[in-house]
Amino acid sequence: MFSEYLQHLIYGYYPYLAGTVFLVGSLLRYDHGQFTWKTGSSQMLSSKNMRLASNLFHIGIIVIFFGHLFGMLTPHWVYAPFLSAGTKQVLAIVIGGIAGVLCLAGGAMLLYRRLTNPRVKASSSMMDTAILGLIVLQAGLGVITVFFSLGHLDGAMMLTLAGWAQSIVFFSGGAADYMAEVSWIYKIHVFLGLTIILLFPFTRLVHVWSVPFGYVTRRYQLVRKRG
């Protein structure tokens, strides 16, 4: 049956394609295109509302990333003794909903600026605009899933999606079967998320690999006045 084949293709094989391109593409770009390894900041061209939009966007997306990372990949038995699936679902709805709105608002402001400010638009590549548009769309879909999740406060849907993610990451097999009865909104959300991962190495998003964690442990610099 074609629908079953498509389901296995998208949710069984596509994640590995996206993950492979993500890792190999990032390494190749770092090795062969280091001069393109940058954020491509446009703040110097126009700083109006830039700080607010950037802060909203980055705070939201960081919370979303780590929420998905630990929420989806932590096995249920790890937190079951002190946190029920239903309680975890409510926490995900509240925290994820707030972070999603922040990311959506900040991203929409940045996208509007990129499309309407002549100087910023002239310095932006098609991929710059496309990837930002996809992230804003993904944030919007994520906010919509919150309303669908209100109908699954027992946490069953969250456990199903977590089961799919863990099957993919830990190579346990049968991942696509988890998505068989999942609502269409979650399926689109997952597919778009995988697509963003696939496109990651070809966009300015690679700058996240350059987060300066070394500054946390760097020794203080002594600055003396000239005598």
C-alpha positions as a printed NumPy array, in Angstrom:
array([[ 0.   ,  0.   ,  0.   ],
       [ 1.429,  3.373, -1.074],
       [ 0.553,  5.232,  2.152],
       [ 2.357,  2.622,  4.232],
       [ 5.389,  2.8  ,  1.936],
       [ 5.397,  6.597,  2.214],
       [ 5.158,  6.403,  5.982],
       [ 8.215,  4.13 ,  6.183],
       [10.078,  6.298,  3.699],
       [ 9.469,  9.562,  5.582],
       [ 9.587,  8.386,  9.198],
       [11.841,  5.351,  8.865],
       [14.505,  6.233,  6.291],
       [14.355, 10.005,  5.845],
       [15.6  , 10.675,  9.419],
       [18.818,  8.782,  8.661],
       [19.274, 10.63 ,  5.376],
       [18.765, 13.969,  7.151],
       [21.1  , 12.992,  9.991],
       [23.835, 11.824,  7.627],
       [23.69 , 14.995,  5.531],
       [23.64 , 17.041,  8.754],
       [26.845, 15.504, 10.123],
       [28.818, 14.896,  6.929],
       [27.728, 18.196,  5.382],
       [28.77 , 20.155,  8.482],
       [32.202, 18.503,  8.498],
       [32.749, 19.088,  4.782],
       [31.659, 22.693,  5.002],
       [33.984, 23.324,  7.916],
       [36.834, 21.662,  6.054],
       [36.287, 23.255,  2.638],
       [34.305, 26.418,  3.277],
       [35.533, 28.013,  6.486],
       [35.149, 31.519,  5.051],
       [31.383, 30.889,  4.841],
       [31.224, 29.637,  8.455],
       [29.566, 32.68 , 10.015],
       [26.296, 34.033, 11.336],
       [25.991, 36.586,  8.548],
       [24.731, 39.176, 11.02 ],
       [22.882, 42.11 ,  9.478],
       [22.724, 44.259, 12.624],
       [25.171, 46.782, 11.191],
       [22.813, 47.324,  8.254],
       [19.757, 47.942, 10.422],
       [19.46 , 47.636, 14.19 ],
       [15.837, 48.737, 14.61 ],
       [14.042, 46.172, 16.853],
       [16.964, 43.824, 16.181],
       [17.842, 43.206, 19.824],
       [14.255, 42.445, 20.869],
       [13.591, 40.175, 17.903],
       [16.918, 38.364, 18.216],
       [16.523, 37.798, 21.958],
       [12.984, 36.479, 21.624],
       [13.999, 34.189, 18.773],
       [17.146, 32.782, 20.365],
       [15.693, 32.298, 23.855],
       [12.689, 30.528, 22.387],
       [14.647, 28.274, 20.045],
       [17.22 , 27.3  , 22.704],
       [14.486, 26.266, 25.154],
       [12.691, 24.367, 22.373],
       [15.869, 22.57 , 21.299],
       [16.823, 21.327, 24.752],
       [13.199, 20.581, 25.589],
       [12.911, 18.339, 22.54 ],
       [16.365, 16.827, 23.091],
       [15.793, 15.688, 26.663],
       [12.027, 15.309, 26.441],
       [12.057, 13.052, 23.39 ],
       [15.223, 11.051, 24.027],
       [14.89 , 10.366, 27.757],
       [13.338,  6.893, 28.243],
       [10.109,  6.855, 30.237],
       [11.563,  4.57 , 32.932],
       [14.159,  7.218, 33.842],
       [11.603,  9.752, 35.097],
       [ 8.612,  7.471, 35.796],
       [ 9.387,  7.06 , 39.542],
       [ 8.943, 10.797, 40.202],
       [ 7.134, 12.19 , 37.154],
       [ 4.099, 10.739, 35.411],
       [ 3.677, 10.923, 31.658],
       [ 0.645, 13.174, 32.129],
       [ 2.55 , 15.63 , 34.313],
       [ 5.411, 15.689, 31.838],
       [ 2.915, 16.408, 29.07 ],
       [ 1.509, 19.393, 30.972],
       [ 5.024, 20.73 , 31.594],
       [ 5.813, 20.331, 27.9  ],
       [ 2.642, 22.19 , 26.948],
       [ 3.331, 25.125, 29.284],
       [ 7.087, 25.502, 28.775],
       [ 7.018, 24.523, 25.111],
       [ 4.052, 26.785, 24.434],
       [ 5.757, 29.83 , 25.945],
       [ 9.049, 29.101, 24.166],
       [ 7.204, 28.492, 20.903],
       [ 5.437, 31.844, 21.087],
       [ 8.736, 33.613, 21.841],
       [10.468, 31.903, 18.924],
       [ 7.536, 32.553, 16.587],
       [ 7.275, 36.234, 17.527],
       [11.014, 36.89 , 17.307],
       [11.417, 34.86 , 14.128],
       [ 8.486, 36.589, 12.437],
       [ 9.984, 39.983, 13.291],
       [13.357, 38.946, 11.862],
       [11.74 , 37.51 ,  8.734],
       [ 9.636, 40.643,  8.184],
       [12.78 , 42.773,  8.565],
       [14.671, 40.583,  6.103],
       [11.886, 40.818,  3.525],
       [11.059, 44.511,  3.855],
       [14.296, 46.301,  4.748],
       [16.026, 47.101,  1.424],
       [19.582, 46.969,  2.822],
       [19.048, 43.723,  4.713],
       [17.189, 42.156,  1.796],
       [19.977, 43.07 , -0.633],
       [22.605, 41.393,  1.558],
       [20.548, 38.241,  2.211],
       [20.871, 35.066,  0.192],
       [17.854, 33.055, -0.881],
       [18.843, 30.332,  1.594],
       [19.045, 32.886,  4.442],
       [15.439, 33.864,  3.878],
       [14.239, 30.326,  3.149],
       [15.687, 28.743,  6.3  ],
       [14.367, 31.539,  8.509],
       [10.949, 31.14 ,  6.891],
       [11.028, 27.386,  7.536],
       [11.965, 27.909, 11.188],
       [ 9.133, 30.421, 11.65 ],
       [ 6.719, 27.979,  9.997],
       [ 7.997, 25.178, 12.218],
       [ 7.549, 27.335, 15.328],
       [ 4.004, 28.123, 14.219],
       [ 3.232, 24.427, 13.74 ],
       [ 4.723, 23.725, 17.151],
       [ 2.401, 26.261, 18.772],
       [-0.561, 24.639, 16.993],
       [ 0.446, 21.199, 18.306],
       [-0.003, 22.584, 21.825],
       [-3.757, 22.793, 21.234],
       [-3.806, 19.223, 19.896],
       [-1.81 , 18.08 , 22.929],
       [-4.54 , 19.412, 25.223],
       [-6.566, 16.431, 24.054],
       [-3.838, 14.011, 25.176],
       [-3.167, 15.091, 28.742],
       [-2.534, 11.474, 29.734],
       [ 0.803, 11.731, 27.936],
       [ 0.11 ,  8.844, 25.553],
       [ 0.833, 10.862, 22.408],
       [ 4.044, 12.227, 23.902],
       [ 5.209,  8.685, 24.712],
       [ 4.418,  7.612, 21.151],
       [ 6.449, 10.428, 19.602],
       [ 9.263,  9.832, 22.096],
       [ 9.198,  6.152, 21.17 ],
       [ 9.637,  7.099, 17.498],
       [12.57 ,  9.43 , 18.258],
       [14.299,  6.894, 20.504],
       [13.856,  4.152, 17.898],
       [15.579,  6.359, 15.324],
       [18.446,  7.545, 17.535],
       [19.116,  4.211, 19.255],
       [18.589,  2.107, 16.091],
       [16.006, -0.133, 17.73 ],
       [13.956, -0.6  , 14.539],
       [10.272, -0.235, 13.728],
       [10.363,  3.556, 14.088],
       [ 7.834,  4.279, 11.336],
       [ 5.222,  2.109, 13.051],
       [ 5.016,  4.605, 15.914],
       [ 3.751,  7.254, 13.481],
       [ 0.896,  5.159, 12.074],
       [-1.855,  6.579, 14.303],
       [-0.304,  9.981, 14.979],
       [-2.311, 13.091, 14.04 ],
       [-1.414, 14.866, 10.79 ],
       [-0.169, 17.986, 12.599],
       [ 2.543, 16.013, 14.412],
       [ 3.521, 14.257, 11.177],
       [ 3.993, 17.578,  9.356],
       [ 5.866, 19.015, 12.348],
       [ 8.263, 16.054, 12.419],
       [ 8.774, 16.087,  8.643],
       [ 9.543, 19.808,  8.586],
       [11.925, 19.407, 11.526],
       [13.817, 16.686,  9.659],
       [13.968, 18.903,  6.57 ],
       [15.51 , 21.737,  8.587],
       [18.126, 19.268,  9.868],
       [18.793, 18.188,  6.268],
       [19.318, 21.788,  5.111],
       [21.381, 22.76 ,  8.169],
       [24.883, 22.422,  6.611],
       [23.932, 24.625,  3.655],
       [22.762, 27.574,  5.75 ],
       [24.059, 30.082,  8.28 ],
       [22.8  , 27.745, 11.019],
       [26.239, 26.097, 11.06 ],
       [27.393, 28.923, 13.316],
       [25.813, 27.106, 16.273],
       [28.763, 24.685, 16.151],
       [30.977, 27.636, 17.056],
       [29.359, 28.434, 20.408],
       [32.291, 29.743, 22.504],
       [32.048, 27.32 , 25.437],
       [35.74 , 27.992, 26.077],
       [34.848, 31.384, 27.519],
       [33.269, 29.644, 30.519],
       [36.602, 28.199, 31.681],
       [38.913, 30.883, 30.287],
       [41.086, 32.66 , 32.854],
       [40.374, 36.286, 33.629],
       [42.25 , 38.827, 31.58 ],
       [44.144, 41.399, 33.636],
       [43.846, 44.902, 32.237],
       [46.132, 47.514, 33.777],
       [46.09 , 51.225, 33.336],
       [49.152, 52.724, 31.772],
       [51.302, 54.277, 34.488]])
